[in-house]
Amino acid sequence: MTLHLPDAAGGLRAYEPRTEPFAAATGAPLASRTVFSAAHVVADPFADASPDAPAAVDWDATLAFRRHLWSHGLGVAEAMDTAQRGMGLDWPGAAELIRRSAAEAKAVGGRIACGVGTDQLTDRDPGRSAPVTLAGIRAAYEEQLAVVEESGAQAILMASRALAATAQGPDDYLEVYGHLLRQAAEPVILHWLGPMFDPALEGYWGSADLDRATAVFLDVIAAHPDKVDGVKISLLDARREVDLRRRLPNGVRCYTGDDFHYPELIAGDEQGFSHALLGVFDPLGPLAAEAVRVLDTGDAAGFRALLDPTVPLARHLFEAPTRFYKTGVVFLAWLAGHQSHFTMVGGLQSARSLPHLARAYELADGLGLFPDPKLAEERMRVLLSLYGVTS
């Protein structure tokens, strides 16, 4: 049946939903690329929680979604910004998420890496300027690193708002990261998250000049190459990622975090390729896994034929202000039947407009991302009716 979807101009347009989903098989881990999906958390819709209260998580639905990703051969990147770290999920909630997900990964044989940050320093007052000393930042990182390592998961050293606010220059980054890498039990993933994802990270690595920042980032890696499994680059700049990828020491992987250019970066060129750690692979999981399996056979053209058509959806979900992409990700999980409601921790379901959500539905439906297109259509009708669309 025809849906009437709102557009950005304030009108309604007719849309005929797809009737058959994209058919993606579950299977073993992928071979030619290491691929992580940064996964969202499912809120408990019946919790009496205010936006400032600790997150109330539906643990059963949250862990079921991770099993869904593992079943398709993807790794899970846990407690990252996709899970609303710093935007609704505080450190105690993230620590519980890490422990639960790592135990689940062990039970099903899934790959997992977990975010290590310093958000316990600013959870209660996100607007303050962070601790005075680097020692406090090191201690916060160490506390979180211990939780991840004790869980048996790989660590992802995330960018720190507190460090961005406190560091006086590149030397402070070299000191803090060097301290952490020396004590890490196993090689970690370093995460460079750009200010489009979090404005508080402007000037990370000691400079707003990206060439200077890149030089510092590479200095951190060069000093401890045996402790760096790879780097996740989330700058939405494909040229810069390729340049950095070519400058990494042998054995250090590049994990693309570029939700705009991921097909070309994963496919690579004659000088190398990127692995992946992507928030957009939360809604794209089965299709992305199918594409990488095609790439595993050496068929780069077939890989691009599957994944290139997903880019318009990714660019839509991650359009500015980019940090609110989580709303579209959770919205699509609801339409796909991975959760029973469209509620987010911190009330973030209100962060995108109805025309934005309608376009996300249309693009995702066109790709066949919904296992039950009829269910997605029915849920879209419910949402439209709540906004007063009656036809």
Wavefront OBJ file of the C-alpha trace (Angstrom):
o trace
v 0.000 0.000 0.000
v 1.122 3.544 -0.712
v 2.723 5.561 2.070
v 2.652 9.337 2.070
v 5.989 10.550 3.364
v 6.770 14.123 4.383
v 9.556 15.938 2.606
v 11.821 18.812 3.599
v 9.593 21.293 1.753
v 6.626 20.557 4.017
v 4.628 18.473 1.557
v 3.799 14.783 1.213
v 4.998 12.429 -1.489
v 3.690 9.008 -2.422
v 5.992 6.032 -1.844
v 5.436 2.366 -2.666
v 7.270 0.186 -0.109
v 9.387 -2.722 -1.218
v 7.849 -6.160 -0.702
v 10.964 -8.387 -0.598
v 14.061 -7.948 1.602
v 17.667 -8.272 0.554
v 18.635 -11.899 1.151
v 21.837 -12.122 3.194
v 23.133 -15.366 4.633
v 24.662 -15.729 8.076
v 28.115 -17.225 8.190
v 31.669 -17.435 9.487
v 33.874 -14.422 10.191
v 35.047 -12.505 7.157
v 38.427 -13.347 5.655
v 39.978 -10.530 3.612
v 39.068 -7.666 5.932
v 38.550 -7.282 9.675
v 35.154 -5.623 10.030
v 33.605 -4.255 13.202
v 30.139 -2.796 13.516
v 29.876 -0.167 16.231
v 26.598 -1.194 17.858
v 23.821 0.870 19.434
v 22.182 0.228 22.786
v 18.474 -0.454 23.220
v 16.789 1.682 25.862
v 14.282 0.311 28.368
v 11.082 2.100 27.253
v 9.303 1.455 30.568
v 11.960 3.019 32.770
v 10.948 6.228 34.515
v 14.161 8.022 33.538
v 14.770 11.690 32.798
v 17.285 12.813 30.120
v 19.815 13.581 32.881
v 19.371 10.264 34.711
v 21.646 7.246 34.171
v 20.758 5.247 31.086
v 18.131 2.552 31.486
v 19.118 -0.233 29.083
v 17.070 -3.160 27.830
v 19.838 -5.714 28.212
v 18.053 -8.599 26.504
v 17.366 -6.614 23.332
v 20.815 -4.994 23.398
v 22.616 -8.337 23.567
v 20.280 -9.905 21.007
v 21.326 -7.226 18.525
v 24.966 -8.087 19.082
v 24.204 -11.759 18.431
v 22.586 -10.651 15.179
v 25.806 -8.920 14.104
v 28.002 -11.852 15.132
v 25.755 -14.268 13.236
v 26.714 -12.487 10.020
v 30.442 -12.758 10.745
v 30.937 -9.168 11.869
v 32.883 -8.092 14.918
v 31.251 -5.816 17.468
v 32.829 -2.529 18.512
v 31.262 -2.013 21.911
v 30.681 1.052 24.073
v 31.696 3.470 21.309
v 29.983 6.696 20.303
v 27.319 4.659 18.452
v 26.322 3.294 21.880
v 25.803 6.946 22.944
v 28.966 7.278 25.005
v 28.892 10.892 26.143
v 25.352 11.315 24.773
v 23.212 9.397 27.252
v 25.350 6.418 28.301
v 27.605 7.181 31.263
v 30.666 5.229 32.396
v 28.875 2.935 34.893
v 26.418 1.997 32.156
v 29.238 1.535 29.646
v 31.184 -0.656 32.088
v 28.172 -2.921 32.529
v 27.662 -2.989 28.765
v 31.301 -4.010 28.256
v 31.118 -6.813 30.809
v 27.811 -8.182 29.504
v 28.755 -7.980 25.830
v 32.205 -9.486 26.371
v 30.658 -12.422 28.218
v 28.155 -12.866 25.387
v 30.948 -12.721 22.804
v 32.824 -15.448 24.656
v 29.688 -17.593 24.775
v 29.012 -17.395 21.032
v 32.587 -17.069 19.745
v 32.137 -13.510 18.514
v 34.880 -10.933 18.080
v 34.626 -7.851 20.293
v 36.596 -4.687 20.957
v 35.510 -2.117 23.535
v 35.920 1.599 23.979
v 38.251 2.971 26.659
v 37.875 6.641 27.518
v 37.750 9.144 30.355
v 34.046 9.981 30.475
v 33.747 9.181 34.196
v 35.486 12.556 34.714
v 32.675 14.532 33.089
v 29.609 12.264 33.234
v 27.851 14.317 35.886
v 28.721 17.683 34.323
v 29.486 17.363 30.602
v 29.965 21.109 30.230
v 32.805 21.544 32.654
v 36.382 21.916 31.459
v 37.687 18.559 32.768
v 40.420 17.804 35.317
v 43.342 20.093 35.985
v 46.069 17.463 35.762
v 47.070 14.879 33.236
v 47.442 12.436 36.110
v 43.681 12.402 36.581
v 43.169 11.710 32.895
v 45.700 8.856 32.943
v 43.977 7.346 35.975
v 40.567 7.525 34.280
v 41.906 5.826 31.171
v 43.597 3.180 33.322
v 40.358 2.418 35.186
v 38.504 1.816 31.934
v 41.368 -0.110 30.340
v 41.362 -2.476 33.309
v 37.634 -3.152 32.896
v 38.043 -3.970 29.199
v 41.092 -6.165 29.682
v 39.521 -8.025 32.593
v 36.493 -8.741 30.376
v 38.738 -10.411 27.797
v 37.930 -7.881 25.056
v 40.328 -5.934 22.881
v 40.728 -2.283 23.899
v 39.972 0.728 21.713
v 41.601 3.867 23.124
v 39.023 6.533 22.332
v 39.628 10.240 22.066
v 39.105 12.025 25.395
v 37.142 15.236 25.853
v 39.016 15.753 29.100
v 42.400 15.449 27.385
v 41.336 17.793 24.594
v 40.377 20.386 27.214
v 43.456 19.941 29.412
v 46.413 19.229 27.110
v 48.747 22.158 26.521
v 50.197 20.763 23.331
v 51.402 17.655 21.461
v 53.771 16.588 24.231
v 50.852 15.986 26.600
v 49.250 13.605 24.092
v 52.547 11.792 23.595
v 52.944 11.417 27.350
v 49.399 10.181 28.086
v 49.162 7.755 25.173
v 52.712 6.505 25.679
v 51.904 5.769 29.332
v 48.794 3.812 28.360
v 50.391 1.863 25.525
v 53.320 0.790 27.669
v 50.976 -0.847 30.171
v 48.405 -2.301 27.735
v 48.413 -6.090 27.964
v 47.602 -6.576 24.269
v 47.762 -4.394 21.142
v 44.990 -1.789 21.084
v 43.126 0.179 18.459
v 43.692 3.945 18.577
v 40.634 6.011 17.694
v 40.857 9.471 16.162
v 37.335 10.897 16.257
v 36.921 14.177 14.434
v 35.005 17.228 15.724
v 32.141 16.585 13.288
v 31.296 13.623 15.555
v 32.071 15.475 18.790
v 32.783 19.241 18.748
v 34.613 18.935 22.094
v 37.422 17.093 20.266
v 38.466 20.055 18.126
v 42.258 20.344 18.041
v 42.927 16.763 19.134
v 46.589 15.663 19.112
v 47.512 19.228 19.991
v 46.587 21.152 16.856
v 43.595 22.174 14.768
v 45.910 21.861 11.758
v 45.238 18.308 10.588
v 48.699 17.883 9.053
v 50.342 18.719 12.381
v 47.850 16.567 14.274
v 48.559 13.651 11.930
v 52.280 13.962 12.583
v 51.706 13.691 16.348
v 49.352 10.752 15.867
v 51.992 8.949 13.815
v 54.637 9.732 16.430
v 52.493 7.994 19.078
v 52.239 4.893 16.887
v 55.907 4.888 15.854
v 56.999 4.913 19.501
v 54.939 1.797 20.325
v 54.156 -0.132 17.099
v 54.038 -3.450 18.952
v 51.195 -2.153 21.133
v 49.030 -0.783 18.288
v 46.897 -3.303 16.403
v 45.446 -0.540 14.287
v 43.990 2.933 14.065
v 40.396 3.971 13.493
v 40.144 7.179 11.505
v 36.828 9.079 11.710
v 37.500 12.343 9.863
v 35.192 11.863 6.833
v 38.164 12.693 4.599
v 39.059 9.797 2.306
v 42.190 11.419 0.883
v 43.615 12.051 4.338
v 42.834 8.502 5.457
v 44.595 6.996 2.443
v 47.629 9.205 3.038
v 47.789 8.210 6.701
v 47.201 4.542 5.859
v 50.262 4.548 3.595
v 52.406 6.020 6.394
v 51.559 3.462 9.071
v 54.292 1.090 10.270
v 54.180 -2.449 8.905
v 51.659 -4.550 10.795
v 49.527 -1.621 11.989
v 46.081 -1.723 10.396
v 43.908 1.147 9.312
v 40.242 0.729 10.296
v 38.123 3.154 8.361
v 35.593 5.090 10.382
v 34.574 7.131 7.344
v 30.827 6.664 6.974
v 30.858 8.641 3.698
v 33.584 6.849 1.688
v 33.794 3.331 3.162
v 33.315 1.284 -0.073
v 36.348 2.768 -1.813
v 38.469 2.722 1.355
v 37.709 -0.918 2.152
v 38.196 -1.976 -1.480
v 41.555 -0.218 -1.423
v 44.075 0.420 -4.159
v 47.366 -0.947 -5.426
v 49.092 0.241 -2.230
v 46.706 -1.185 0.361
v 43.260 -1.028 1.877
v 41.379 -0.185 5.042
v 39.667 -2.589 7.388
v 36.468 -1.238 8.933
v 35.038 -0.068 12.237
v 31.848 1.723 11.294
v 28.669 2.960 12.919
v 26.830 2.692 9.622
v 27.438 -1.067 9.667
v 24.901 -1.239 12.521
v 21.955 -0.895 10.094
v 23.922 -2.243 7.110
v 25.325 -5.301 8.923
v 23.974 -8.215 6.826
v 24.409 -6.415 3.515
v 27.912 -5.216 4.435
v 28.934 -8.726 5.470
v 27.627 -10.125 2.181
v 29.637 -7.520 0.274
v 32.864 -8.373 2.116
v 32.292 -12.080 1.447
v 32.209 -11.201 -2.244
v 35.448 -9.278 -1.760
v 36.908 -12.350 -0.037
v 36.680 -14.104 -3.406
v 38.718 -11.328 -5.050
v 35.693 -9.757 -6.746
v 36.226 -6.069 -5.980
v 33.704 -4.990 -8.615
v 31.019 -7.210 -7.081
v 31.843 -5.790 -3.649
v 31.387 -2.234 -4.913
v 28.190 -3.180 -6.741
v 26.683 -4.274 -3.422
v 28.061 -1.574 -1.152
v 28.139 1.578 -3.306
v 24.311 1.864 -3.374
v 24.308 2.096 0.446
v 26.273 5.352 0.489
v 23.267 7.689 0.006
v 21.680 6.207 3.139
v 24.942 6.544 5.081
v 25.396 10.155 4.011
v 21.821 10.891 4.996
v 22.128 9.305 8.442
v 25.420 11.092 9.103
v 24.492 14.490 7.702
v 25.258 17.498 9.895
v 24.998 17.707 12.818
v 26.758 14.354 12.401
v 26.770 13.411 16.087
v 23.019 12.778 15.899
v 23.406 9.897 13.461
v 22.565 7.568 16.366
v 18.902 8.584 16.082
v 18.638 7.264 12.534
v 20.525 4.090 13.445
v 18.111 3.255 16.274
v 15.116 4.242 14.145
v 16.127 1.730 11.473
v 16.705 -0.964 14.116
v 13.108 -0.441 15.279
v 11.739 -0.625 11.743
v 13.805 -3.769 11.120
v 12.273 -5.485 14.154
v 15.431 -5.613 16.273
v 13.613 -3.770 19.066
v 9.992 -3.221 19.939
v 10.054 0.572 20.232
v 11.702 3.770 19.040
v 13.022 5.057 22.371
v 16.597 6.052 23.094
v 18.588 6.700 26.233
v 18.652 10.402 26.983
v 15.519 10.947 24.879
v 17.645 11.224 21.743
v 14.844 9.879 19.537
v 13.761 13.525 19.225
v 17.066 14.642 17.682
v 16.021 14.213 14.032
v 12.992 15.579 12.185
v 10.169 13.558 10.683
v 11.280 14.363 7.102
v 14.779 13.111 7.987
v 13.409 9.866 9.411
v 11.045 9.413 6.473
v 13.906 9.725 4.023
v 15.957 7.242 6.065
v 13.071 4.777 5.849
v 12.738 5.259 2.107
v 16.460 4.752 1.441
v 16.729 1.732 3.739
v 13.609 0.148 2.286
v 14.961 0.649 -1.218
v 18.057 -1.331 -0.234
v 15.955 -4.155 1.196
v 17.395 -3.713 4.695
v 14.199 -4.646 6.500
v 13.830 -8.421 7.059
v 10.049 -7.936 7.193
v 9.131 -5.049 4.877
v 5.495 -5.220 5.960
v 6.433 -4.742 9.614
v 8.618 -1.772 8.690
v 5.761 -0.259 6.689
v 3.326 -0.712 9.571
v 5.710 0.882 12.048
v 6.349 3.772 9.672
v 2.587 4.323 9.467
v 2.391 4.411 13.267
v 5.098 7.063 13.426
v 3.466 9.123 10.695
v 0.136 9.024 12.516
v 1.770 10.319 15.704
v 2.926 13.343 13.706
v -0.564 13.896 12.253
v -0.124 12.273 8.850
v -3.429 10.479 8.320
v -3.326 9.425 4.670
l 1 2 3 4 5 6 7 8 9 10 11 12 13 14 15 16 17 18 19 20 21 22 23 24 25 26 27 28 29 30 31 32 33 34 35 36 37 38 39 40 41 42 43 44 45 46 47 48 49 50 51 52 53 54 55 56 57 58 59 60 61 62 63 64 65 66 67 68 69 70 71 72 73 74 75 76 77 78 79 80 81 82 83 84 85 86 87 88 89 90 91 92 93 94 95 96 97 98 99 100 101 102 103 104 105 106 107 108 109 110 111 112 113 114 115 116 117 118 119 120 121 122 123 124 125 126 127 128 129 130 131 132 133 134 135 136 137 138 139 140 141 142 143 144 145 146 147 148 149 150 151 152 153 154 155 156 157 158 159 160 161 162 163 164 165 166 167 168 169 170 171 172 173 174 175 176 177 178 179 180 181 182 183 184 185 186 187 188 189 190 191 192 193 194 195 196 197 198 199 200 201 202 203 204 205 206 207 208 209 210 211 212 213 214 215 216 217 218 219 220 221 222 223 224 225 226 227 228 229 230 231 232 233 234 235 236 237 238 239 240 241 242 243 244 245 246 247 248 249 250 251 252 253 254 255 256 257 258 259 260 261 262 263 264 265 266 267 268 269 270 271 272 273 274 275 276 277 278 279 280 281 282 283 284 285 286 287 288 289 290 291 292 293 294 295 296 297 298 299 300 301 302 303 304 305 306 307 308 309 310 311 312 313 314 315 316 317 318 319 320 321 322 323 324 325 326 327 328 329 330 331 332 333 334 335 336 337 338 339 340 341 342 343 344 345 346 347 348 349 350 351 352 353 354 355 356 357 358 359 360 361 362 363 364 365 366 367 368 369 370 371 372 373 374 375 376 377 378 379 380 381 382 383 384 385 386 387 388 389 390 391
